[in-house]
Amino acid sequence: MTSGTMTQEIKPCKPVQATLTLPGSKSYTHRALMAAALAAGESVLTNALAAEDTELTAQALTQLGAGIDWQGTTIRVTGRAGRWRPARLPIYLGNSGTSMRFLTALVALGEGEYLLTGTDRLCQRPLGELLDALRRVGVQAVSAKGDGCPPVRVTGGLTGGRTQLSGGTSSQYLSALLFIGPLAPKGLEIEITGELVSRPYVDLTLEVLSDFGVSYYREGYRYFLVPGGQSYLPQDYKIEADASSASYFWAAAALTGGRVTITNLSLESSQGDAAFPGVLGRMGCAIESTPAGLTVQGGPLRGVEVDMATMPDLVPTLAVLAAFAAGDTVITGVAHLRHKESDRLAAVAAELARLGIEARETADGLVIRGGAPKGAVIQTYNDHRIAMSFAVAGLKTPGMVITDPDCVAKSFPNFWEFFDRLYA
């Protein structure tokens, strides 16, 4: 495979045979960093993911006074029990939506005013509903431009009490509130008034809260009560593989008729994306879960109808496989993908069209007609998931070139090294 700084050409590959141990989960690393910084004392996080987004979270927590010693994939965190230092300078969060949403709530525990900002794209991503929810529980939280997007100004004063969210734009608003609930004097009651998107990510947040000693009560995904006056307890915490990252390698097996095993992930994972092999099974692959790991064996692919609301980040991966599958694939439940690093529905449809594949956007997803994709130069929209998913297409189709391949650093800096192993 040839690599320039600006483009990455992908060479077709015979059926892949690979056993991989992948870097840690981005979702768990963000959440474990937050919980450890909110604890009093030292936590040790192992198999943590060192990537742009998680490093932005760590830098912000350092700015707030947490001690963070990052050695390879191990992080020692000295927490501050939620008593943050004032921040004289703006807290810069790059293009990390997770960092922005979580920290907008976390700084409400501090003293004085905090200004949080990021890239132009991050400053187009909606945050108004979280700001409204924080204002109901005693926090001064405003969008600096008045458009409900970052930059945001947050002044502490969190008292707690009852608030609400629609649940329709991002599950991260709810996760953000759940993190500060235990340290709010009156605790937090959160009512979800609509359908909550990306539910498995809320399950991850609750799992991390429990692991760090926090108790809560819930009624499904409609009502959450986090009593106040609690403490986060420092932990030694091992982070499992990133299921979103695993999807590209399982997809490689599916597409080439090969076999890929991920050693540090099981079907029991709380990550919503760990259910992706089930979708591949419906498309014609064989799935095995053994002590050695989670294995996908590829087969001839057929189109499926699937609601991807619980694993929205994998829509680009599924869409690429759909391009090669017999018949139509109908993806629903993911209207909120328009607010990601790119408008992912528009981006995926546009890039599939470059491959000569018929794809149309719907109100909440995509309809893709399988065919015979041809090589093309793929635009990545500075979106890591577009780059990684369309790289998989190049394993089957010659002439695939990925622009801005370094955008994978957001979640998986050594993606291309792992991808090269598929040719071994």
C-alpha positions in Angstrom: 0.0 0.0 0.0 1.4 3.4 -0.9 1.0 6.3 1.5 1.4 9.9 0.7 0.7 12.5 3.3 -2.4 13.7 1.4 -3.8 10.4 0.0 -3.8 6.7 0.7 -4.2 4.2 -2.1 -5.8 0.9 -1.2 -4.8 -2.3 -3.0 -7.2 -5.2 -3.4 -6.6 -8.2 -1.2 -7.2 -11.9 -1.2 -9.6 -13.2 1.5 -8.1 -11.7 4.7 -7.0 -14.0 7.6 -6.2 -12.0 10.7 -6.3 -12.1 14.5 -6.1 -8.7 16.0 -5.9 -7.2 19.5 -7.2 -3.7 19.1 -6.7 -0.4 21.0 -9.1 0.5 23.8 -12.6 1.9 23.4 -12.8 5.6 22.8 -16.2 5.7 24.6 -14.9 4.0 27.7 -11.6 6.0 27.7 -13.5 9.3 27.7 -15.8 8.1 30.5 -13.1 6.6 32.6 -11.0 9.8 32.4 -14.1 11.8 33.6 -14.9 9.5 36.4 -11.3 9.2 37.6 -10.9 13.0 37.6 -14.1 13.3 39.6 -12.8 10.9 42.2 -10.6 11.8 45.2 -7.2 10.0 44.9 -5.4 8.0 42.2 -7.0 5.8 39.6 -5.1 3.7 37.0 -6.7 3.2 33.6 -5.2 0.4 31.4 -5.6 -0.2 27.6 -6.7 3.4 27.3 -7.0 4.8 23.8 -4.5 7.5 22.9 -6.2 9.4 20.1 -6.9 13.1 19.3 -10.3 13.1 21.1 -9.3 11.4 24.3 -6.1 13.5 24.6 -8.3 16.6 24.3 -10.4 15.4 27.2 -7.2 14.7 29.2 -5.8 18.1 28.5 -9.0 19.8 29.5 -9.1 17.8 32.8 -5.5 18.8 33.4 -6.5 22.5 32.9 -9.1 21.9 35.6 -6.5 20.6 38.0 -6.6 16.8 37.6 -3.2 15.1 37.6 -2.8 13.0 34.4 0.3 10.9 33.8 -0.1 9.2 30.4 2.4 6.4 29.6 1.5 4.5 26.4 -1.8 2.9 27.1 -1.8 3.4 30.9 -3.1 6.6 32.5 -2.6 7.5 36.1 -5.3 10.0 37.1 -5.2 12.0 40.4 -8.8 13.3 40.8 -10.1 16.4 42.5 -13.4 15.1 43.8 -15.2 17.6 41.4 -13.5 20.7 42.9 -12.0 22.2 39.8 -9.5 25.0 39.5 -10.7 28.2 37.8 -9.6 28.2 34.1 -8.1 31.5 33.0 -7.7 30.4 29.4 -10.4 29.0 27.1 -10.7 25.2 27.2 -10.1 24.1 23.6 -11.7 20.8 22.6 -10.8 20.5 18.9 -13.4 18.6 17.0 -14.4 16.3 19.9 -18.2 16.4 20.4 -18.0 14.0 23.3 -15.4 16.2 25.1 -17.5 19.3 24.5 -20.8 17.8 25.8 -19.3 16.1 28.8 -17.1 19.0 29.9 -19.9 21.6 29.4 -21.6 19.8 32.3 -18.5 18.9 34.3 -17.3 22.5 34.6 -20.6 23.4 36.3 -18.9 21.9 39.4 -16.2 24.5 39.3 -15.8 28.1 40.5 -16.1 31.1 38.3 -16.7 31.2 34.5 -15.3 28.6 32.0 -15.2 29.2 28.2 -15.3 26.0 26.1 -14.5 26.2 22.4 -13.3 24.1 19.5 -12.9 23.9 15.7 -15.3 25.5 13.2 -17.2 22.2 12.8 -17.5 21.6 16.5 -18.9 25.2 16.8 -21.7 24.2 14.4 -22.8 21.2 16.4 -25.9 21.7 18.6 -25.6 22.0 22.4 -28.7 24.2 23.2 -30.7 21.5 24.8 -27.9 20.6 27.3 -27.5 24.3 28.1 -31.3 24.6 28.8 -31.1 21.5 31.0 -28.2 22.9 33.0 -29.9 26.2 33.6 -32.9 24.4 35.2 -30.6 23.1 37.9 -28.8 26.3 38.9 -26.0 26.6 36.3 -25.4 29.7 34.2 -24.8 28.2 30.7 -25.0 30.1 27.5 -23.9 29.9 23.9 -21.5 32.7 23.3 -22.9 33.3 19.8 -26.5 32.8 20.9 -27.1 30.1 18.4 -27.2 27.1 20.8 -23.7 26.0 19.6 -20.2 26.4 21.1 -18.3 28.4 22.2 -20.2 28.2 25.5 -19.8 30.1 28.7 -20.6 28.1 31.9 -20.5 29.5 35.4 -20.8 27.0 38.3 -23.6 27.1 40.9 -25.0 23.6 40.3 -27.7 23.0 42.9 -29.4 20.0 41.3 -33.1 19.2 41.2 -35.3 18.2 38.3 -34.5 18.8 34.6 -35.5 17.3 31.2 -34.1 16.4 27.7 -35.9 15.3 24.6 -33.4 12.5 23.9 -33.6 13.0 20.1 -30.4 14.8 19.3 -27.7 13.2 21.3 -27.5 10.7 24.2 -24.3 12.5 25.3 -26.4 15.3 26.9 -27.9 12.7 29.2 -24.5 11.2 29.9 -23.1 14.6 30.7 -25.8 15.3 33.3 -25.4 11.8 34.8 -21.7 12.5 35.5 -22.4 15.6 37.6 -25.6 14.3 39.4 -23.7 12.5 42.3 -21.9 15.7 43.2 -24.9 18.1 42.9 -26.0 19.1 46.4 -29.7 18.1 45.7 -28.8 15.3 43.2 -30.4 15.2 39.7 -33.7 13.9 38.4 -33.7 13.7 34.6 -36.8 13.1 32.5 -36.5 12.1 28.9 -39.6 13.4 27.0 -39.1 11.7 23.6 -37.2 8.7 22.1 -33.6 8.5 23.4 -31.1 7.9 20.6 -27.9 5.9 20.9 -29.1 4.1 24.1 -26.1 1.8 24.5 -23.9 4.8 25.1 -26.0 5.7 28.1 -25.6 2.1 29.3 -21.8 2.6 29.1 -22.0 5.8 31.2 -24.1 4.1 33.9 -21.7 1.1 33.9 -18.7 3.4 34.4 -20.6 5.3 37.2 -21.3 2.0 39.0 -17.7 0.9 38.6 -16.5 4.1 40.2 -18.9 3.7 43.2 -21.9 5.8 42.2 -25.5 4.6 42.7 -28.5 5.7 40.7 -32.1 4.7 40.0 -33.7 4.5 36.5 -37.0 3.7 34.9 -36.0 2.4 31.4 -34.8 5.3 29.3 -37.5 7.7 30.5 -36.4 8.7 34.0 -33.1 8.8 35.8 -32.5 9.7 39.5 -28.9 10.3 40.8 -28.9 11.0 44.5 -26.6 13.9 45.6 -23.9 13.8 48.2 -22.1 10.8 46.7 -18.4 10.4 46.0 -16.6 8.8 43.0 -14.1 6.1 44.3 -10.7 5.8 42.6 -10.3 2.5 40.6 -7.9 0.3 38.7 -9.8 0.1 35.5 -9.2 -2.0 32.4 -10.7 -0.8 29.1 -11.8 -3.3 26.5 -11.3 -2.9 22.7 -13.1 -0.3 20.7 -16.1 -2.1 19.0 -16.4 0.8 16.4 -12.8 0.2 15.4 -13.4 -3.5 15.2 -16.2 -3.0 12.7 -13.7 -2.1 9.9 -11.9 -5.4 10.3 -15.0 -7.5 10.6 -16.2 -5.7 7.4 -13.0 -6.7 5.7 -13.7 -10.3 6.5 -17.3 -9.9 5.3 -16.3 -8.3 2.0 -13.3 -10.5 1.0 -14.8 -13.8 2.2 -12.1 -14.0 4.8 -11.9 -14.5 8.5 -11.1 -12.0 11.2 -10.9 -12.5 15.0 -10.8 -9.6 17.5 -9.3 -11.0 20.7 -10.2 -8.4 23.3 -14.0 -8.1 22.6 -16.9 -10.4 23.3 -20.7 -10.4 22.5 -21.2 -9.6 26.2 -19.8 -6.1 25.7 -22.0 -3.2 26.7 -20.8 -1.3 23.6 -23.7 -1.0 21.2 -21.3 -1.5 18.2 -20.3 -4.9 19.5 -23.7 -6.1 18.1 -22.5 -5.4 14.5 -21.5 -9.0 13.9 -25.2 -9.8 14.3 -26.0 -7.5 11.3 -23.2 -9.2 9.3 -24.8 -12.5 10.2 -28.0 -11.4 8.6 -26.1 -10.3 5.5 -24.6 -13.8 5.0 -21.5 -14.1 7.3 -20.8 -16.7 10.0 -20.2 -15.4 13.5 -18.4 -17.3 16.3 -17.8 -16.1 19.9 -15.1 -18.3 21.5 -12.5 -17.8 24.3 -10.1 -16.7 21.5 -12.4 -13.7 20.7 -15.2 -12.6 18.4 -14.8 -14.0 14.8 -16.5 -13.0 11.5 -16.2 -15.4 8.5 -17.3 -13.7 5.3 -19.7 -15.1 2.7 -21.7 -13.8 -0.3 -23.5 -10.7 1.0 -27.2 -9.8 0.7 -29.0 -6.6 1.4 -30.8 -6.1 4.7 -33.3 -3.8 6.4 -31.8 -2.6 9.7 -32.5 0.1 12.3 -29.1 1.4 13.3 -30.3 3.6 16.1 -28.2 1.7 18.7 -25.0 1.8 16.5 -25.1 4.9 14.5 -21.3 5.2 14.1 -21.3 2.0 12.0 -23.7 3.3 9.3 -20.8 4.2 7.0 -19.3 0.7 7.5 -22.6 -1.0 6.7 -23.2 1.3 3.8 -19.9 0.3 2.1 -20.8 -3.4 2.5 -24.3 -2.7 1.1 -22.7 -1.4 -2.0 -21.4 -4.9 -2.7 -24.4 -6.8 -1.5 -27.1 -8.4 -3.6 -30.3 -6.3 -3.5 -31.2 -3.2 -1.5 -30.1 -2.3 2.0 -32.4 0.0 3.9 -30.9 1.8 7.0 -33.3 3.6 9.4 -33.2 5.2 12.8 -30.2 7.5 12.3 -31.5 11.1 11.5 -29.1 12.4 14.1 -26.1 11.4 11.9 -26.5 14.8 10.2 -24.9 16.4 13.3 -21.7 14.3 13.5 -18.1 15.2 12.3 -19.8 15.6 8.9 -23.4 15.3 7.8 -22.8 11.5 7.6 -25.9 10.6 5.6 -25.1 13.2 2.9 -21.4 12.2 2.9 -22.0 8.5 2.6 -24.5 8.9 -0.2 -22.2 11.3 -2.1 -19.2 8.9 -1.9 -21.2 5.8 -2.8 -22.3 7.8 -5.9 -18.6 8.2 -6.9 -18.3 4.4 -6.8 -21.3 4.2 -9.2 -23.6 3.0 -6.5 -27.2 4.2 -6.2 -27.8 5.6 -2.7 -30.4 8.0 -1.5 -31.0 9.8 1.7 -34.3 9.3 3.6 -35.7 11.3 6.6 -33.8 9.0 9.0 -31.4 6.9 7.0 -30.3 5.6 3.6 -31.5 3.2 0.8 -28.5 1.6 -1.0 -28.8 -0.6 -4.1 -26.0 -3.1 -4.3 -24.0 -3.4 -7.5 -20.4 -3.5 -8.8 -18.5 -0.5 -7.2 -15.7 1.0 -9.3 -12.6 2.7 -8.0 -12.7 6.4 -7.1 -11.0 9.1 -5.1 -13.0 9.4 -1.8 -13.5 12.7 -0.1 -13.4 12.2 3.7 -14.9 15.5 5.0 -12.3 15.5 7.8 -14.4 12.5 9.2 -12.5 9.6 10.5 -15.4 7.1 10.0 -15.8 8.0 6.3 -12.0 7.4 5.8 -11.9 4.0 7.6 -15.1 2.6 6.1 -14.4 3.5 2.5 -10.8 2.0 2.9 -12.5 -1.4 3.3 -14.1 -1.0 -0.2 -10.6 -0.9 -1.6 -9.9 -4.5 -0.5 -12.3 -5.6 -3.2 -12.2 -2.8 -5.8 -9.0 -1.5 -7.5 -8.4 2.2 -7.8 -9.7 3.3 -4.4 -7.9 6.3 -3.0 -8.7 7.9 0.4 -8.0 11.6 0.7 -6.8 13.1 4.1 -6.0 9.7 5.5 -4.6 11.3 8.7 -8.1 12.2 9.8 -8.3 8.7 11.4 -6.2 10.2 14.3 -9.4 11.4 15.9 -10.3 7.9 17.1 -7.7 5.4 15.8 -4.3 6.9 15.1 -2.6 3.6 14.1 -5.5 2.5 11.9 -3.4 2.2 8.8 -0.8 0.0 10.6 -3.6 -2.4 11.6 -5.1 -2.2 8.1 -1.7 -3.2 6.6 -1.9 -6.5 8.7 -4.8 -7.6 6.5 -2.3 -8.1 3.7 0.1 -10.3 5.7 
